[in-house]
Amino acid sequence: MSEKLKIKGGKALQGTIELRGAKNFVSKAMVASILGNSKSVLENVPAIKDVEVVSKLLMLHGCDVSYNKTKGVLEIDPENISSPKIADVDTVVGSSRIPILFCGPLVHKLGEAFIPALGGCKIGDRPIDFHLESLRKFGAQIEKKEHGIRIFAPDGLHGTKINLPYPSVGATEQTLLTACIADGVTQLTNAAIEPEIMDLINVLQKMGAIISVNTDRVITIEGVKELRGFTHISLPDRAEAASWANAALATGGRVQVLGAKQSDMTTFLNIFRKIGGEFDINDNGIEFYHPGGELKSIPIETDVHPGFLTDWMQPLVVSLTQAHGLSIVHETVYENRFGFTNALNKMGAKIQLYRECLGSVPCRFQQRNFKHSAVISGPTKLRGADIEVPDLRAGFSYLIAALAAEGESNVSGVDIIERGYESFTEKLENLGANIELLK
C-alpha cells in the first residue's frame, strides 16, 4: 500500500541535513563487487530502496551482504556467487532497472545472466538497446524468453570498439563493468563522463582494472585476468543536494547541506545564483538560502555532464514558478519528463508544454512529437492540493511545491521517494516542516 504525506505549507525550511552517497553511483559500485575475487567495502552508503533491492539481488546470487545503516558501511563478499531462481529475481526487482548492469559481470563469473522485464521511473523509454548491442559486440548472445532475456557467451567476452550514438550513462556503465576482465582492449567512444561514472572508474581501478579517460569522451579499457575487492567512500549525492537547495529557495528558507560538494555542482550553483538564490560554501558542505528580493526567470536546458543534470530540473521548475517573468526549460535527456507539471498547474502554477526545441540548439527529440520544452510564467501563488507521485524526482518536487503552497496538500505514493532520498520525512521534520505520514 502506498504511503501518503499530509503537508501544511507556507513555512520556510530552516536547519541542517546530511547527505550520504549518490544513488546513481552506490548501486553500480555494488554491482562492480561481483567482479572481485575478495570482499569489498563501500562507505557512505545511504539507506534507500535502491540499495535494498541491489543487496537482495546480490544475496540471491550467493553473495554475502552486510549493511550497517547507522555507519553507512556495506560489505559484499562474492566468493560463493551462483545462479538464482528466475522467479526469485522477478520478485525482488520490482521497478528497478539495475539488473541490466548485472549482465556483463554475471556472464564473466557464471557464464550467463538473466534479466526480467525492467521497470523504473516513467520519464522516457530508457531503452536497453544500447546495453544489449554493447554486450553483443563483446561476444554475448541474446536469447529472448517469456519472462525476460537470457544472455550468455560460449566463447567468453572479448574487447571491442563501441561508439554510442548518445553518451548514455547506463550504456557507459555497462561497458565499463563488462570490459574490465574481457579478453583484450575495449575502446568506448562518446562515453558519459558524469561524476558518478568517474567514481565508478575509481572503484574499478582500485580493483585492478586499467582504464584511461581521454578529453574527447573516449574511454579505453585494457582487460585484465582478474579483479580484487575494493574499499571506497562514495561521492555525495549531487541530485539530492540540489533538491534541498530548491526546497530552501521555494519556501524562502535556509538549509545547510552537509556533504554537498561544490566541484560536482558547478553548473547547478551558477543557475541557482542566476535565478536569485544564494549559497555559502565551507569545508562541511553548502548552505543554500533565499536572500530576499525577487527571483528571476531564466532559460535553461538539461544536458549530459558537464551540462545541467536532468535530475536537477524538476525541483528547479518548482522554484521557477516563483520567479518573475517567463522561464524556458528545454529537456534533452528524457523525452517524457514534464508529465509532472500537470499537478503543479493544479496547484496554481502556469506551465505550458511544447513539442518544439526551445533551447540553444535542436535536440534528438526534435520532430518526434514529445512535449519536451516548458514555459513557466511567474510568480504564481501555489495552493494545497491532492496529488500523486509519478516518479522519484517529480515526487520530491511535489513535496517542495506542497511546502511552498498555501494550505494543506496530500501527496500520495511518497514511498517512491524512498528509492533515492534517505530518511526524507525525518529530514523535513528537522527542518521545521509541518508534515504527517499516513499509511
N, C-alpha and C positions, 0 to 999 in steps of 0.2 A: 504494500500500500504506500502511495506517495505521501511525502510529508508536506505540510503547509506552514508557512510563516506569516503570522499576523504582524504587520508593521504600522506603527503610528509615526508618520513623517513630520517634517518641519523642524527637526532638531539637528544642530551641527555636530558632526562627529569630532571628538577630541580625545587624544590619547596616543598610545603606542601599541603596535602589533609587531610580531616577529615572523619573518619569512623563513621557510626551510627550502629544501632542494626543489629544483624545477621539475614540474610534472612532465614536461616534454623531454627531459633528459633521464630522470631516475629510472623509468620503466625500461628504457633502451639499455642502460648500463646493467640492469638486472638480466636482460636477455643475453648481453655480452658475457655474463658469468658462465654460461653454458659452454663457451669455447675454452675455458680454462681447465687445467688438469689438477687444480687445487682450489682451496676455499677463497672466496672473495668477500671483502668487507666494504660496504658502502655506507658513508656517513652523511648526516644532514638530510635524512630521508623523511618526507612528510607522511603523516597518517592520512592518506587519501584512498579513495576506492580503486584507482588505477594500480596502486602499489599492492593492494589486497588481491586484485584479480591476477596480476602477474605472479605474485607469490604462490597463489593456488595453482596456477599453470605450471610453475616450476616444480612444485611438490607432486603434481600429477605425473610429471616426467621423472620422478625419482630423486629430485634434488632435495637436500636437507636445507630448510629455510628457517631462520630465527630472526625475529624483529623486536627490538626494544623501542617501543613507541616514545617513551619518555626521553631517551637519549637520541633517538632518531638514527639508530645503528642497525643495519641489516646485514646478516651473514648468510652466504649462499655456498653450499658445498655440492658440486655437480658429480661427485665421484660415482654415484650409483644411478646415473641418468639412464632412463629406459622409456619405452613407448607406452603411452597411456591408452585407456579405452576411449574410443571416439565419443561415446555418449557422455563420459565424464567431462571431456573438453567442452562439448556443447553446453553443458550445464553451467560451467564456470565462466565461460567467455562473456555471455550476455551481450552488452552493447559495445564491448571493447574491440578495437581494431589492432591491438598489439600482436595477436597470433601470427599475422603475416610476417613479422620480423623474426619469428622463431624458425622460419623455414631453412635459411642457409645454415645456421648453427646446428639444427637438428639433422639435416642431411649429412653434414660433416660427421656428427657424432653417432647417429643411429642408422644412416643410410637412407632415411626417408622422413617426411614430415606430412602431417595432415592438418589443414586449416578448415574450420567450419565456415558457414556463411557469416560475413562480418557485419557488425553494426556500426556504432559511432554516432556522433552528433550529426543531425540532418542539416548540414550547411552547404552541401555540394556533393557531387558524385564521388569524389575521392576514389577514383578507380584504382584497382590493384594491377592494372595492365602494366604499369611501369615496373612493378615488382616482379610479375611473372615473366615479362620479357627479359629482364635482367637475369633472372635465375636460369632461363633457357640459354642465355649466352654463356653462362658458367658451365653449361652441360647438363642441367637438370631437365628432367622430363615431367610434364604436367599431365595429370590424369583427372578429369572431372568425374566426381562421384555424386551420388544422390544428395548427400548432406554437406558437401564441401569439395575440396581439391586435395589430391594426393600428389606429393612432389618427391621425386627420387632421382638418383644419379648412379646408374650401374657402374659407370666408369669413373666416378668421383667428380669433384668440381674443379674446374681449371680457370686460371686467369684469363681475362678477356678485355676487350675495349667496349666501353659503354658510353654512349652520347645521349644524355637526357634531353628530350625536347623542351623541358621546363625544369628549373632547379628545384625539384621536389625534395622536401625534407625526408619523407618516408622512403623514397627510392634511393636516396643517398645513404640513409642508414642501412637499408637492405644490402646495398653494395659493399659497404664497409664491413658489416658483420659476416658477409659471405666470402669476401676476398682475402681476409687476413690469413686463413690457413688453406686457401685454394692453391693448387699447384701452378706456380708461375706468377707473372706480373699482371695486375689489373690497372687499367687507366680509365678513370671516370671523368668525363667532360661535362661541363655545365652543371656542376655539383652545387648543392646547397651548402652555405658556409655559416649558418646560424651559430650563435654561441653554444647552443646545446649540441650541435654537430661537432664543434671543436672540442667540447668537453668529452664527448664520446671517443673522439680520436685520442685524447689524453689517456682515457681509460685503456683503450686498446694498445697504445704504445707501452703503458705500464705492464701490460700482459705479455709483451714481447713482440708486438706487431711492428712492421716497418711501413710507415705511412708518410708520404710527402704531400704538402699542400702548396700549390702554386697560386700566384696572384690572379690568374685568369680562370678561376673556378675549375681547375684541373687537379684532381687528386690521384696520386699514384700509390698503389698498394703492392708491395712485394710479399708474396705468400711465404709463410714460414711453416715448419713442420708441426709445431705445437705452441700453445699459449699457456701461461700460468695464471693463477688467480691475481686479484688486484686489491689494493686498499686505496680508497679515494673519497674525497669530500665533494659532494655535489655543488655545482654552482647554484646561486639563488634563483628563485622563480621570478623572472622579469615581467611575465604576464600578470601574475598576482600583484606585484608591486604597483603596476600601472592601474590595476583595478582599484586598489586602496587610494591611490592618488586621485582618481576621479571621484571616489566616494567623498574624499575631503573637499574637493573643489565644488562639486554639485550641491553639497549641504552647507557650504560656507564654513567648513571646519578646518582642522589641523591634525594631521596624522603622521606620526613618526613611524617609518617602516624600517625596522631593524633588519640588517642583512641585505637591503637593496644595494645594487652595485651600479655605480654611475656608468662605467665603461660599456655595460651591456644595454644601457637605456638612453644613450646619447640622442638618438633620433626622437624618442618619446619626450625627453626632457625639453628639447627645443620647441616642439609643438605645444607642450604644456605651458611653457612660458609665453609663447606667442598668443595663446588664447586668454592669457591673463592670470594663470596660476603661478604660484611661486614655490620654490623649494630651497632647502638648505642641506648641503652635503657634509657629512662628517665621517669619522672613521667607523662608526657603528651602522651607518645606513643613510637614508634620505628622509627628511621631514617635508611633507607636502602640505600646502595650505592655500586658502583663498585670502589674498592680501587686502581685499576690499576693492571697490570700484567695479566697473562693468567688465564682463567677459567679452571677448572679441570673436567675431566669426572668422573662419579660415577655410581655405581649400586644402584638402589632403587626399592622398591616395595610398592605399596599402601596397606593399611590395615585399619581395624576399629580402633577407638581410643583405646590406645594411639599411634597407628601406624601413618603412613604418610597418611594424608587425601587425598582421591581421587580427591577432588576439587582443591587441590594444584598441582596436577600432570600436567595438560595441560599447564598452564603458565610456569611451570618449564621446560617442554620439549623445549619451545622456547629458554630459556636461555642455555639449554644443546646443542643446535645447534651451540653455540659459544664456547663450551668447547673443549679442546684439547684431542683427543683420542676417545674411544668408551664408550658411556654411555648405560646402560641397564635399562629399566623401565619395571617392572612386575606389571600389573594392576590386582588386585584380587577382586575388588568390583563390577565393571560393566564390562560386557563381551565385549561390543562394543564401548569402549570409545576412541579407537585410530583412528576412521574414520577421525578425523580432520587432521591427519598428511599428507593426500594427498595434501591438499592446501599448507602446509609448504614445501613439496617436490617440488611443482610447483614454489615456491619462491626461491628454491636453496638448501633447506635442504637435508640431506641424512639420511633418516629414513627408516628402514626395519622392517616389522611386522612379527611376528611368532606365530604359534599356541601353541608352547611348553611353559611350565612354566620356564621362565628364571629368577627364583628367588631362595631364600634360600630353600624353600620347595614347593612342588606341591600344587596348589590351587584348588578350586572347579570347575574351568573351564578346568582342565586338560582333554585331550582326548574328548573335546566337540566341537572341530572344530572352536573355536573362536580365532581370532588373538588378543591376549591379552598381548603380550610382544613386546617391541620395542627396537631396537638397533639404536642408534643415533651416527653418525660419524661426528666429527667436528674438528676444526671450519669450517663453510661454510659461504660464503657471501650470505646474503638474498637479493633478488631483489623484487621490487614492482610488484604487480600482481592484477588481478581482482579476488576476492574470495567472497564466500558467507557463512554466519554464519550458522552452523548446530545446535548448542545448546549454552546454556548460557556460560559455562566456556571456550569452544572452541572459542566462539565469542570474549571474552576478550583476549584470547591467540592470535587470529588473529590481534587484534589491536596492541599487543606488537610486533608481527613479522613485521607488516607494519611500526611501528615506528622505528624499528631497521634496516629496509631494506634500500637499496639504491633505490632512485627513488620514483615513485608515485604508491600508491595502492588505489583501490576502493573496499571497504568492504561493501557488500550488506547484508541486513537483520539485521542491528545493533539494531533494536528495540527489538530483543530478549534479548539483553544485559540489557535492562531496567528492566527485571524481577528481577535482583539481584544486579545491580550496580547503586546506586543513582547518578544522575547528572554526569554521567561519561564523557560526552563531555565537560562540563564546567570544570571538574577537569583536563582533559587533556589540555585544553587551558591554565588553570592556571599554569600548569607545563611546558608551552612553546611549546607544540606540535603544529605542523603545520597541522591543520585539517579543513575540511569544510563539514558540514552536508547537504546532498542533499535529497530532498523528492522524 
